[in-house]
Amino acid sequence: MDLSKFIRNVPDFPKEGIQFKDITTLLNNHKAFEEAVSCMESLFKQEKVDRVVAIESRGFIFGAPLALRLKAGLVLVRKKGKLPSETLSAEYQLEYGTDSLEMHSDSVKEGEKVIVVDDLLATGGTTEAVIELLEKVKAEILGICFLIELDGLNGREKLKGYPLHSLLKLPCD
Ligand code: AMP
């Protein structure tokens, strides 16, 4: 199945010059959604995965079914101030200034095998911050998985050293 047909490109959202890749059209088709989760599962089903680490917010949509299928725990990485218990945090760059992502300190233990999931890789800054969190707790990162990788933004460069999978590559412009 060609999953790219289910991604809607929305020009100039949320601001001029951005080609927003809308995944709601894929989620709204149960066969396409099923296919996307199955493809992600097949990348890792030979491995013993302890935790699926999903990035707020669209990463949660893929991370949850993937964790169930892989019989792994689901760990939520959230924007600052959303998680209720003790957290670790890592900063990442926004266009103007910085923001931070947080993970519960006790959610991943040293040596645990994890995979990281998000909907889309653009510049790689968000995922780089998640890697920093996982390095802090000395997790073993088995791989990073995206539904979409945008070509031309060098996101992959920031994450080199880790096995990186994307189901679709789309132009950023
Ligand atoms: P980055 O940190 O630059 O790799 O950005 C990745 C995050 O921003 C992902 O969580 C995406 O959901 C979101 N994102 C960035 N660019 C786009 C885009 N063109 N279309 C849809 N989502 C995007």
Backbone and ligand atoms as CSV (ligand in chain L), in Angstrom:
chain,resi,resn,atom,element,x,y,z
A,1,MET,N,N,0.853,-1.199,0.000
A,1,MET,CA,C,0.000,0.000,0.000
A,1,MET,C,C,0.891,1.254,0.000
A,2,ASP,N,N,0.534,2.211,-0.866
A,2,ASP,CA,C,1.309,3.449,-0.907
A,2,ASP,C,C,0.754,4.434,0.132
A,3,LEU,N,N,1.432,4.483,1.273
A,3,LEU,CA,C,0.922,5.314,2.369
A,3,LEU,C,C,0.984,6.805,2.058
A,4,SER,N,N,1.847,7.183,1.122
A,4,SER,CA,C,1.972,8.629,0.826
A,4,SER,C,C,0.650,9.214,0.312
A,5,LYS,N,N,-0.172,8.339,-0.279
A,5,LYS,CA,C,-1.459,8.821,-0.810
A,5,LYS,C,C,-2.408,9.288,0.307
A,6,PHE,N,N,-2.118,8.842,1.516
A,6,PHE,CA,C,-2.998,9.174,2.643
A,6,PHE,C,C,-2.526,10.387,3.438
A,7,ILE,N,N,-1.397,10.970,3.025
A,7,ILE,CA,C,-0.894,12.165,3.723
A,7,ILE,C,C,-1.340,13.398,2.948
A,8,ARG,N,N,-1.992,14.296,3.656
A,8,ARG,CA,C,-2.466,15.525,3.001
A,8,ARG,C,C,-1.422,16.633,3.217
A,9,ASN,N,N,-0.993,17.234,2.125
A,9,ASN,CA,C,-0.055,18.356,2.232
A,9,ASN,C,C,-0.858,19.648,2.359
A,10,VAL,N,N,-0.594,20.389,3.432
A,10,VAL,CA,C,-1.311,21.656,3.624
A,10,VAL,C,C,-0.301,22.798,3.538
A,11,PRO,N,N,-0.301,23.539,2.420
A,11,PRO,CA,C,0.673,24.621,2.268
A,11,PRO,C,C,0.396,25.766,3.240
A,12,ASP,N,N,1.488,26.377,3.688
A,12,ASP,CA,C,1.414,27.588,4.527
A,12,ASP,C,C,0.669,27.374,5.844
A,13,PHE,N,N,0.811,26.197,6.427
A,13,PHE,CA,C,0.275,25.934,7.774
A,13,PHE,C,C,1.414,25.407,8.649
A,14,PRO,N,N,1.573,25.880,9.876
A,14,PRO,CA,C,0.810,26.929,10.561
A,14,PRO,C,C,1.228,28.337,10.154
A,15,LYS,N,N,2.242,28.436,9.285
A,15,LYS,CA,C,2.584,29.778,8.785
A,15,LYS,C,C,3.157,29.671,7.383
A,16,GLU,N,N,3.275,30.807,6.744
A,16,GLU,CA,C,3.708,30.848,5.359
A,16,GLU,C,C,5.036,30.117,5.151
A,17,GLY,N,N,5.097,29.346,4.078
A,17,GLY,CA,C,6.349,28.665,3.723
A,17,GLY,C,C,6.437,27.242,4.245
A,18,ILE,N,N,5.607,26.883,5.222
A,18,ILE,CA,C,5.646,25.509,5.762
A,18,ILE,C,C,4.664,24.638,4.977
A,19,GLN,N,N,5.167,23.481,4.549
A,19,GLN,CA,C,4.295,22.483,3.907
A,19,GLN,C,C,3.940,21.473,4.997
A,20,PHE,N,N,2.780,21.646,5.586
A,20,PHE,CA,C,2.412,20.793,6.714
A,20,PHE,C,C,1.934,19.435,6.225
A,21,LYS,N,N,2.522,18.382,6.783
A,21,LYS,CA,C,2.125,17.016,6.409
A,21,LYS,C,C,1.051,16.552,7.391
A,22,ASP,N,N,-0.165,16.555,6.901
A,22,ASP,CA,C,-1.324,16.246,7.742
A,22,ASP,C,C,-1.559,14.729,7.750
A,23,ILE,N,N,-1.399,14.122,8.932
A,23,ILE,CA,C,-1.575,12.658,9.026
A,23,ILE,C,C,-2.998,12.274,9.412
A,24,THR,N,N,-3.865,13.253,9.672
A,24,THR,CA,C,-5.235,12.896,10.088
A,24,THR,C,C,-5.949,12.115,8.989
A,25,THR,N,N,-5.554,12.366,7.738
A,25,THR,CA,C,-6.175,11.666,6.609
A,25,THR,C,C,-5.740,10.193,6.567
A,26,LEU,N,N,-4.549,9.920,7.052
A,26,LEU,CA,C,-4.111,8.515,7.156
A,26,LEU,C,C,-4.816,7.827,8.331
A,27,LEU,N,N,-4.892,8.535,9.448
A,27,LEU,CA,C,-5.540,7.954,10.640
A,27,LEU,C,C,-7.013,7.660,10.388
A,28,ASN,N,N,-7.599,8.432,9.505
A,28,ASN,CA,C,-9.028,8.323,9.217
A,28,ASN,C,C,-9.357,7.172,8.264
A,29,ASN,N,N,-8.318,6.462,7.834
A,29,ASN,CA,C,-8.519,5.283,6.991
A,29,ASN,C,C,-7.957,4.080,7.752
A,30,HIS,N,N,-8.808,3.184,8.197
A,30,HIS,CA,C,-8.322,2.150,9.125
A,30,HIS,C,C,-7.300,1.219,8.490
A,31,LYS,N,N,-7.416,0.999,7.149
A,31,LYS,CA,C,-6.434,0.116,6.490
A,31,LYS,C,C,-5.063,0.776,6.433
A,32,ALA,N,N,-5.040,2.059,6.154
A,32,ALA,CA,C,-3.766,2.775,6.081
A,32,ALA,C,C,-3.117,2.884,7.467
A,33,PHE,N,N,-3.935,3.161,8.475
A,33,PHE,CA,C,-3.417,3.255,9.846
A,33,PHE,C,C,-2.859,1.900,10.284
A,34,GLU,N,N,-3.616,0.856,10.010
A,34,GLU,CA,C,-3.192,-0.520,10.338
A,34,GLU,C,C,-1.867,-0.851,9.628
A,35,GLU,N,N,-1.792,-0.492,8.351
A,35,GLU,CA,C,-0.583,-0.770,7.571
A,35,GLU,C,C,0.627,-0.030,8.173
A,36,ALA,N,N,0.430,1.217,8.563
A,36,ALA,CA,C,1.538,1.995,9.123
A,36,ALA,C,C,2.044,1.348,10.421
A,37,VAL,N,N,1.119,0.967,11.296
A,37,VAL,CA,C,1.534,0.357,12.572
A,37,VAL,C,C,2.182,-1.005,12.319
A,38,SER,N,N,1.645,-1.769,11.372
A,38,SER,CA,C,2.230,-3.085,11.058
A,38,SER,C,C,3.646,-2.945,10.510
A,39,CYS,N,N,3.862,-1.955,9.659
A,39,CYS,CA,C,5.213,-1.734,9.116
A,39,CYS,C,C,6.192,-1.389,10.235
A,40,MET,N,N,5.738,-0.550,11.160
A,40,MET,CA,C,6.616,-0.201,12.297
A,40,MET,C,C,6.906,-1.443,13.139
A,41,GLU,N,N,5.868,-2.228,13.375
A,41,GLU,CA,C,6.028,-3.446,14.185
A,41,GLU,C,C,7.050,-4.381,13.535
A,42,SER,N,N,6.951,-4.529,12.206
A,42,SER,CA,C,7.824,-5.509,11.533
A,42,SER,C,C,9.304,-5.109,11.616
A,43,LEU,N,N,9.575,-3.818,11.814
A,43,LEU,CA,C,10.966,-3.377,11.947
A,43,LEU,C,C,11.622,-3.914,13.223
A,44,PHE,N,N,10.791,-4.150,14.239
A,44,PHE,CA,C,11.356,-4.461,15.560
A,44,PHE,C,C,10.890,-5.791,16.140
A,45,LYS,N,N,10.026,-6.535,15.415
A,45,LYS,CA,C,9.415,-7.683,16.099
A,45,LYS,C,C,10.379,-8.835,16.364
A,46,GLN,N,N,11.560,-8.816,15.711
A,46,GLN,CA,C,12.564,-9.852,16.012
A,46,GLN,C,C,13.340,-9.528,17.295
A,47,GLU,N,N,13.156,-8.315,17.816
A,47,GLU,CA,C,13.963,-7.892,18.952
A,47,GLU,C,C,13.132,-7.900,20.230
A,48,LYS,N,N,13.848,-7.951,21.353
A,48,LYS,CA,C,13.148,-7.851,22.642
A,48,LYS,C,C,13.159,-6.371,23.030
A,49,VAL,N,N,12.021,-5.731,22.862
A,49,VAL,CA,C,11.919,-4.295,23.168
A,49,VAL,C,C,11.300,-4.143,24.557
A,50,ASP,N,N,11.976,-3.423,25.448
A,50,ASP,CA,C,11.414,-3.207,26.792
A,50,ASP,C,C,10.416,-2.045,26.815
A,51,ARG,N,N,10.762,-0.959,26.103
A,51,ARG,CA,C,9.913,0.242,26.152
A,51,ARG,C,C,9.812,0.894,24.776
A,52,VAL,N,N,8.624,1.365,24.473
A,52,VAL,CA,C,8.433,2.220,23.306
A,52,VAL,C,C,8.319,3.643,23.841
A,53,VAL,N,N,9.203,4.510,23.384
A,53,VAL,CA,C,9.233,5.893,23.868
A,53,VAL,C,C,8.597,6.779,22.799
A,54,ALA,N,N,7.432,7.348,23.126
A,54,ALA,CA,C,6.651,8.088,22.133
A,54,ALA,C,C,6.686,9.582,22.442
A,55,ILE,N,N,6.807,10.371,21.374
A,55,ILE,CA,C,7.000,11.820,21.521
A,55,ILE,C,C,5.670,12.560,21.322
A,56,GLU,N,N,5.360,13.460,22.266
A,56,GLU,CA,C,4.129,14.266,22.193
A,56,GLU,C,C,4.054,15.030,20.876
A,57,SER,N,N,2.900,15.139,20.275
A,57,SER,CA,C,1.709,14.386,20.646
A,57,SER,C,C,1.373,13.316,19.611
A,58,ARG,N,N,1.751,13.576,18.357
A,58,ARG,CA,C,1.362,12.600,17.338
A,58,ARG,C,C,2.145,11.291,17.442
A,59,GLY,N,N,3.287,11.334,18.107
A,59,GLY,CA,C,4.034,10.095,18.349
A,59,GLY,C,C,3.253,9.137,19.229
A,60,PHE,N,N,2.386,9.687,20.095
A,60,PHE,CA,C,1.591,8.834,20.993
A,60,PHE,C,C,0.652,7.922,20.189
A,61,ILE,N,N,0.165,8.450,19.065
A,61,ILE,CA,C,-0.842,7.724,18.277
A,61,ILE,C,C,-0.253,6.432,17.709
A,62,PHE,N,N,1.024,6.498,17.327
A,62,PHE,CA,C,1.685,5.306,16.772
A,62,PHE,C,C,2.351,4.494,17.882
A,63,GLY,N,N,2.849,5.187,18.893
A,63,GLY,CA,C,3.558,4.508,19.983
A,63,GLY,C,C,2.672,3.553,20.762
A,64,ALA,N,N,1.411,3.942,20.983
A,64,ALA,CA,C,0.538,3.117,21.831
A,64,ALA,C,C,0.243,1.749,21.192
A,65,PRO,N,N,-0.242,1.686,19.937
A,65,PRO,CA,C,-0.477,0.355,19.362
A,65,PRO,C,C,0.814,-0.442,19.176
A,66,LEU,N,N,1.896,0.271,18.898
A,66,LEU,CA,C,3.180,-0.413,18.707
A,66,LEU,C,C,3.641,-1.079,20.007
A,67,ALA,N,N,3.497,-0.366,21.116
A,67,ALA,CA,C,3.893,-0.931,22.417
A,67,ALA,C,C,3.067,-2.186,22.727
A,68,LEU,N,N,1.765,-2.130,22.439
A,68,LEU,CA,C,0.922,-3.307,22.702
A,68,LEU,C,C,1.366,-4.488,21.851
A,69,ARG,N,N,1.611,-4.220,20.555
A,69,ARG,CA,C,2.000,-5.323,19.658
A,69,ARG,C,C,3.362,-5.908,20.029
A,70,LEU,N,N,4.276,-5.051,20.483
A,70,LEU,CA,C,5.630,-5.527,20.815
A,70,LEU,C,C,5.720,-6.011,22.261
A,71,LYS,N,N,4.590,-5.946,22.961
A,71,LYS,CA,C,4.540,-6.329,24.385
A,71,LYS,C,C,5.595,-5.563,25.186
A,72,ALA,N,N,5.643,-4.274,24.927
A,72,ALA,CA,C,6.604,-3.403,25.604
A,72,ALA,C,C,5.839,-2.352,26.398
A,73,GLY,N,N,6.516,-1.736,27.370
A,73,GLY,CA,C,5.909,-0.611,28.086
A,73,GLY,C,C,5.862,0.609,27.178
A,74,LEU,N,N,4.940,1.505,27.472
A,74,LEU,CA,C,4.839,2.750,26.703
A,74,LEU,C,C,5.292,3.903,27.596
A,75,VAL,N,N,6.240,4.679,27.093
A,75,VAL,CA,C,6.760,5.832,27.842
A,75,VAL,C,C,6.413,7.103,27.073
A,76,LEU,N,N,5.827,8.068,27.774
A,76,LEU,CA,C,5.437,9.322,27.124
A,76,LEU,C,C,6.492,10.397,27.383
A,77,VAL,N,N,6.980,10.990,26.301
A,77,VAL,CA,C,7.829,12.171,26.428
A,77,VAL,C,C,6.941,13.369,26.135
A,78,ARG,N,N,6.858,14.303,27.097
A,78,ARG,CA,C,5.891,15.394,26.979
A,78,ARG,C,C,6.558,16.759,27.067
A,79,LYS,N,N,5.829,17.746,26.634
A,79,LYS,CA,C,6.304,19.130,26.766
A,79,LYS,C,C,6.385,19.473,28.251
A,80,LYS,N,N,7.236,20.451,28.538
A,80,LYS,CA,C,7.500,20.860,29.919
A,80,LYS,C,C,6.211,21.104,30.731
A,81,GLY,N,N,6.204,20.554,31.959
A,81,GLY,CA,C,5.113,20.864,32.890
A,81,GLY,C,C,3.883,19.976,32.799
A,82,LYS,N,N,3.896,18.979,31.943
A,82,LYS,CA,C,2.701,18.140,31.763
A,82,LYS,C,C,2.743,16.863,32.594
A,83,LEU,N,N,3.942,16.360,32.868
A,83,LEU,CA,C,4.037,15.084,33.589
A,83,LEU,C,C,4.015,15.342,35.101
A,84,PRO,N,N,3.244,14.543,35.862
A,84,PRO,CA,C,2.998,14.872,37.258
A,84,PRO,C,C,4.105,14.491,38.246
A,85,SER,N,N,4.906,13.484,37.934
A,85,SER,CA,C,5.880,13.019,38.922
A,85,SER,C,C,7.265,13.587,38.577
A,86,GLU,N,N,8.304,13.056,39.242
A,86,GLU,CA,C,9.658,13.592,39.030
A,86,GLU,C,C,10.119,13.345,37.595
A,87,THR,N,N,10.697,14.365,36.986
A,87,THR,CA,C,11.079,14.239,35.569
A,87,THR,C,C,12.554,14.544,35.327
A,88,LEU,N,N,13.015,14.057,34.176
A,88,LEU,CA,C,14.281,14.500,33.592
A,88,LEU,C,C,13.893,15.382,32.416
A,89,SER,N,N,14.730,16.388,32.118
A,89,SER,CA,C,14.355,17.217,30.980
A,89,SER,C,C,15.533,17.516,30.072
A,90,ALA,N,N,15.217,17.802,28.839
A,90,ALA,CA,C,16.246,18.159,27.845
A,90,ALA,C,C,15.692,19.281,26.981
A,91,GLU,N,N,16.558,20.246,26.696
A,91,GLU,CA,C,16.127,21.396,25.881
A,91,GLU,C,C,16.281,21.122,24.398
A,92,TYR,N,N,15.425,21.744,23.621
A,92,TYR,CA,C,15.608,21.702,22.178
A,92,TYR,C,C,15.314,23.068,21.595
A,93,GLN,N,N,15.837,23.258,20.402
A,93,GLN,CA,C,15.798,24.565,19.753
A,93,GLN,C,C,14.484,24.794,19.028
A,94,LEU,N,N,13.872,25.929,19.262
A,94,LEU,CA,C,12.741,26.348,18.435
A,94,LEU,C,C,13.272,27.403,17.473
A,95,GLU,N,N,12.421,27.853,16.585
A,95,GLU,CA,C,12.876,28.874,15.652
A,95,GLU,C,C,13.373,30.109,16.420
A,96,TYR,N,N,12.591,30.509,17.443
A,96,TYR,CA,C,13.032,31.586,18.323
A,96,TYR,C,C,13.091,31.018,19.728
A,97,GLY,N,N,14.293,30.884,20.275
A,97,GLY,CA,C,14.439,30.404,21.655
A,97,GLY,C,C,14.445,28.892,21.777
A,98,THR,N,N,14.165,28.438,22.995
A,98,THR,CA,C,14.230,26.995,23.260
A,98,THR,C,C,12.973,26.560,24.020
A,99,ASP,N,N,12.744,25.247,24.021
A,99,ASP,CA,C,11.687,24.661,24.836
A,99,ASP,C,C,12.279,23.394,25.439
A,100,SER,N,N,11.537,22.715,26.310
A,100,SER,CA,C,12.094,21.460,26.791
A,100,SER,C,C,11.069,20.342,26.820
A,101,LEU,N,N,11.614,19.135,26.741
A,101,LEU,CA,C,10.815,17.914,26.774
A,101,LEU,C,C,11.145,17.184,28.061
A,102,GLU,N,N,10.157,16.484,28.585
A,102,GLU,CA,C,10.354,15.785,29.850
A,102,GLU,C,C,9.889,14.335,29.775
A,103,MET,N,N,10.534,13.527,30.633
A,103,MET,CA,C,10.192,12.101,30.739
A,103,MET,C,C,10.230,11.772,32.231
A,104,HIS,N,N,9.320,10.957,32.720
A,104,HIS,CA,C,9.396,10.559,34.128
A,104,HIS,C,C,10.736,9.864,34.394
A,105,SER,N,N,11.390,10.274,35.487
A,105,SER,CA,C,12.746,9.777,35.784
A,105,SER,C,C,12.789,8.267,35.951
A,106,ASP,N,N,11.675,7.685,36.433
A,106,ASP,CA,C,11.695,6.239,36.704
A,106,ASP,C,C,11.084,5.410,35.565
A,107,SER,N,N,10.849,6.038,34.419
A,107,SER,CA,C,10.107,5.310,33.368
A,107,SER,C,C,10.985,4.407,32.509
A,108,VAL,N,N,12.277,4.705,32.449
A,108,VAL,CA,C,13.218,3.842,31.705
A,108,VAL,C,C,14.426,3.614,32.606
A,109,LYS,N,N,14.812,2.344,32.737
A,109,LYS,CA,C,15.923,2.006,33.627
A,109,LYS,C,C,17.207,1.760,32.811
A,110,GLU,N,N,18.326,1.865,33.497
A,110,GLU,CA,C,19.628,1.631,32.854
A,110,GLU,C,C,19.647,0.272,32.134
A,111,GLY,N,N,20.135,0.269,30.910
A,111,GLY,CA,C,20.293,-0.982,30.158
A,111,GLY,C,C,19.038,-1.460,29.444
A,112,GLU,N,N,17.910,-0.815,29.673
A,112,GLU,CA,C,16.686,-1.266,28.990
A,112,GLU,C,C,16.749,-0.938,27.500
A,113,LYS,N,N,16.148,-1.839,26.724
A,113,LYS,CA,C,16.160,-1.680,25.261
A,113,LYS,C,C,14.916,-0.905,24.848
A,114,VAL,N,N,15.149,0.209,24.175
A,114,VAL,CA,C,14.020,1.086,23.826
A,114,VAL,C,C,14.016,1.410,22.337
A,115,ILE,N,N,12.816,1.735,21.848
A,115,ILE,CA,C,12.716,2.356,20.527
A,115,ILE,C,C,11.977,3.692,20.702
A,116,VAL,N,N,12.290,4.622,19.821
A,116,VAL,CA,C,11.702,5.966,19.881
A,116,VAL,C,C,10.786,6.126,18.665
A,117,VAL,N,N,9.588,6.673,18.884
A,117,VAL,CA,C,8.618,6.803,17.792
A,117,VAL,C,C,8.047,8.222,17.720
A,118,ASP,N,N,8.002,8.752,16.503
A,118,ASP,CA,C,7.274,10.012,16.275
A,118,ASP,C,C,6.653,9.961,14.884
A,119,ASP,N,N,5.780,10.920,14.610
A,119,ASP,CA,C,5.120,10.904,13.293
A,119,ASP,C,C,6.050,11.395,12.202
A,120,LEU,N,N,6.911,12.370,12.534
A,120,LEU,CA,C,7.625,13.042,11.446
A,120,LEU,C,C,8.992,13.539,11.898
A,121,LEU,N,N,9.981,13.319,11.034
A,121,LEU,CA,C,11.328,13.856,11.260
A,121,LEU,C,C,11.511,15.054,10.333
A,122,ALA,N,N,11.761,16.215,10.947
A,122,ALA,CA,C,12.049,17.416,10.141
A,122,ALA,C,C,13.526,17.770,10.361
A,123,THR,N,N,13.813,18.710,11.265
A,123,THR,CA,C,15.230,19.068,11.504
A,123,THR,C,C,15.924,18.079,12.446
A,124,GLY,N,N,15.153,17.288,13.175
A,124,GLY,CA,C,15.734,16.310,14.090
A,124,GLY,C,C,15.941,16.839,15.506
A,125,GLY,N,N,15.656,18.117,15.732
A,125,GLY,CA,C,15.899,18.707,17.054
A,125,GLY,C,C,15.083,18.068,18.168
A,126,THR,N,N,13.833,17.774,17.886
A,126,THR,CA,C,12.956,17.179,18.902
A,126,THR,C,C,13.491,15.800,19.311
A,127,THR,N,N,13.781,14.992,18.308
A,127,THR,CA,C,14.231,13.624,18.608
A,127,THR,C,C,15.611,13.635,19.270
A,128,GLU,N,N,16.438,14.592,18.888
A,128,GLU,CA,C,17.760,14.711,19.517
A,128,GLU,C,C,17.614,14.933,21.033
A,129,ALA,N,N,16.624,15.731,21.425
A,129,ALA,CA,C,16.383,15.970,22.859
A,129,ALA,C,C,15.922,14.683,23.549
A,130,VAL,N,N,15.128,13.887,22.856
A,130,VAL,CA,C,14.656,12.619,23.433
A,130,VAL,C,C,15.837,11.652,23.614
A,131,ILE,N,N,16.732,11.648,22.625
A,131,ILE,CA,C,17.937,10.810,22.740
A,131,ILE,C,C,18.754,11.236,23.958
A,132,GLU,N,N,18.839,12.559,24.164
A,132,GLU,CA,C,19.582,13.062,25.327
A,132,GLU,C,C,18.985,12.532,26.634
A,133,LEU,N,N,17.642,12.506,26.712
A,133,LEU,CA,C,16.969,11.968,27.904
A,133,LEU,C,C,17.316,10.493,28.103
A,134,LEU,N,N,17.293,9.756,27.005
A,134,LEU,CA,C,17.534,8.308,27.092
A,134,LEU,C,C,19.004,8.003,27.390
A,135,GLU,N,N,19.895,8.858,26.918
A,135,GLU,CA,C,21.319,8.699,27.247
A,135,GLU,C,C,21.545,8.966,28.738
A,136,LYS,N,N,20.778,9.922,29.282
A,136,LYS,CA,C,20.924,10.231,30.715
A,136,LYS,C,C,20.638,9.006,31.576
A,137,VAL,N,N,19.648,8.210,31.180
A,137,VAL,CA,C,19.290,7.035,31.990
A,137,VAL,C,C,20.018,5.774,31.508
A,138,LYS,N,N,20.908,5.944,30.535
A,138,LYS,CA,C,21.728,4.842,29.989
A,138,LYS,C,C,20.879,3.714,29.407
A,139,ALA,N,N,19.845,4.110,28.658
A,139,ALA,CA,C,19.041,3.102,27.950
A,139,ALA,C,C,19.804,2.653,26.706
A,140,GLU,N,N,19.445,1.481,26.217
A,140,GLU,CA,C,20.014,1.017,24.944
A,140,GLU,C,C,18.995,1.338,23.837
A,141,ILE,N,N,19.377,2.231,22.928
A,141,ILE,CA,C,18.433,2.660,21.883
A,141,ILE,C,C,18.554,1.713,20.676
A,142,LEU,N,N,17.514,0.891,20.503
A,142,LEU,CA,C,17.546,-0.097,19.409
A,142,LEU,C,C,17.261,0.555,18.063
A,143,GLY,N,N,16.480,1.624,18.093
A,143,GLY,CA,C,16.137,2.269,16.830
A,143,GLY,C,C,15.189,3.431,17.034
A,144,ILE,N,N,15.080,4.222,15.978
A,144,ILE,CA,C,14.181,5.378,15.973
A,144,ILE,C,C,13.307,5.225,14.737
A,145,CYS,N,N,12.020,5.463,14.894
A,145,CYS,CA,C,11.093,5.171,13.814
A,145,CYS,C,C,10.117,6.334,13.589
A,146,PHE,N,N,9.998,6.740,12.333
A,146,PHE,CA,C,9.075,7.813,11.956
A,146,PHE,C,C,8.135,7.309,10.871
A,147,LEU,N,N,6.936,7.849,10.868
A,147,LEU,CA,C,6.070,7.598,9.718
A,147,LEU,C,C,6.650,8.335,8.503
A,148,ILE,N,N,7.017,9.606,8.698
A,148,ILE,CA,C,7.482,10.447,7.583
A,148,ILE,C,C,8.848,11.051,7.902
A,149,GLU,N,N,9.718,11.039,6.895
A,149,GLU,CA,C,10.989,11.768,6.992
A,149,GLU,C,C,10.960,12.843,5.917
A,150,LEU,N,N,11.167,14.092,6.316
A,150,LEU,CA,C,11.215,15.170,5.321
A,150,LEU,C,C,12.614,15.246,4.735
A,151,ASP,N,N,12.671,15.193,3.424
A,151,ASP,CA,C,13.951,15.306,2.722
A,151,ASP,C,C,14.389,16.760,2.685
A,152,GLY,N,N,15.686,16.959,2.781
A,152,GLY,CA,C,16.226,18.303,2.562
A,152,GLY,C,C,16.436,19.103,3.830
A,153,LEU,N,N,16.168,18.505,4.989
A,153,LEU,CA,C,16.369,19.252,6.239
A,153,LEU,C,C,17.490,18.652,7.099
A,154,ASN,N,N,18.099,17.587,6.619
A,154,ASN,CA,C,19.235,16.957,7.301
A,154,ASN,C,C,18.946,16.470,8.717
A,155,GLY,N,N,17.687,16.154,8.998
A,155,GLY,CA,C,17.336,15.649,10.325
A,155,GLY,C,C,18.117,14.381,10.664
A,156,ARG,N,N,18.297,13.542,9.673
A,156,ARG,CA,C,18.993,12.270,9.846
A,156,ARG,C,C,20.422,12.468,10.384
A,157,GLU,N,N,21.064,13.557,9.923
A,157,GLU,CA,C,22.438,13.878,10.345
A,157,GLU,C,C,22.552,14.017,11.865
A,158,LYS,N,N,21.540,14.683,12.457
A,158,LYS,CA,C,21.563,14.942,13.912
A,158,LYS,C,C,21.466,13.649,14.712
A,159,LEU,N,N,20.910,12.609,14.075
A,159,LEU,CA,C,20.617,11.378,14.814
A,159,LEU,C,C,21.537,10.244,14.410
A,160,LYS,N,N,22.634,10.594,13.741
A,160,LYS,CA,C,23.462,9.495,13.231
A,160,LYS,C,C,24.126,8.747,14.390
A,161,GLY,N,N,24.337,7.474,14.152
A,161,GLY,CA,C,24.827,6.623,15.235
A,161,GLY,C,C,23.700,5.750,15.773
A,162,TYR,N,N,22.460,6.098,15.406
A,162,TYR,CA,C,21.319,5.289,15.851
A,162,TYR,C,C,20.576,4.761,14.619
A,163,PRO,N,N,20.152,3.507,14.638
A,163,PRO,CA,C,19.387,2.996,13.486
A,163,PRO,C,C,18.107,3.808,13.307
A,164,LEU,N,N,17.938,4.367,12.112
A,164,LEU,CA,C,16.799,5.267,11.873
A,164,LEU,C,C,15.943,4.712,10.737
A,165,HIS,N,N,14.656,4.607,10.986
A,165,HIS,CA,C,13.726,4.074,9.982
A,165,HIS,C,C,12.630,5.094,9.717
A,166,SER,N,N,12.293,5.267,8.439
A,166,SER,CA,C,11.107,6.071,8.131
A,166,SER,C,C,10.299,5.311,7.084
A,167,LEU,N,N,8.986,5.310,7.262
A,167,LEU,CA,C,8.143,4.565,6.322
A,167,LEU,C,C,7.990,5.330,5.014
A,168,LEU,N,N,8.075,6.655,5.085
A,168,LEU,CA,C,7.884,7.495,3.894
A,168,LEU,C,C,8.899,8.618,3.882
A,169,LYS,N,N,9.411,8.932,2.696
A,169,LYS,CA,C,10.246,10.136,2.566
A,169,LYS,C,C,9.488,11.115,1.678
A,170,LEU,N,N,9.291,12.328,2.175
A,170,LEU,CA,C,8.551,13.334,1.411
A,170,LEU,C,C,9.378,14.606,1.315
A,171,PRO,N,N,9.217,15.378,0.230
A,171,PRO,CA,C,9.962,16.635,0.118
A,171,PRO,C,C,9.467,17.664,1.135
A,172,CYS,N,N,10.387,18.482,1.640
A,172,CYS,CA,C,9.967,19.474,2.646
A,172,CYS,C,C,9.376,20.707,1.991
A,173,ASP,N,N,9.542,20.830,0.626
A,173,ASP,CA,C,9.008,22.046,-0.023
A,173,ASP,C,C,8.002,21.724,-1.117
L,1,AMP,P1,P,11.917,18.530,14.183
L,1,AMP,O1,O,12.299,18.665,15.620
L,1,AMP,O2,O,12.305,19.729,13.367
L,1,AMP,O3,O,12.420,17.229,13.581
L,1,AMP,O4,O,10.317,18.528,14.113
L,1,AMP,C1,C,9.614,17.372,14.364
L,1,AMP,C2,C,8.298,17.641,15.058
L,1,AMP,O5,O,7.606,18.771,14.523
L,1,AMP,C3,C,7.404,16.439,14.861
L,1,AMP,O6,O,6.850,16.108,16.137
L,1,AMP,C4,C,6.338,16.869,13.885
L,1,AMP,O7,O,5.069,16.471,14.319
L,1,AMP,C5,C,6.436,18.400,13.794
L,1,AMP,N1,N,6.639,18.882,12.406
L,1,AMP,C6,C,7.720,19.550,11.937
L,1,AMP,N2,N,7.586,19.897,10.652
L,1,AMP,C7,C,6.390,19.435,10.264
L,1,AMP,C8,C,5.667,19.445,9.000
L,1,AMP,N3,N,6.158,20.014,7.891
L,1,AMP,N4,N,4.465,18.845,8.961
L,1,AMP,C9,C,3.939,18.250,10.068
L,1,AMP,N5,N,4.556,18.209,11.266
L,1,AMP,C10,C,5.769,18.789,11.388
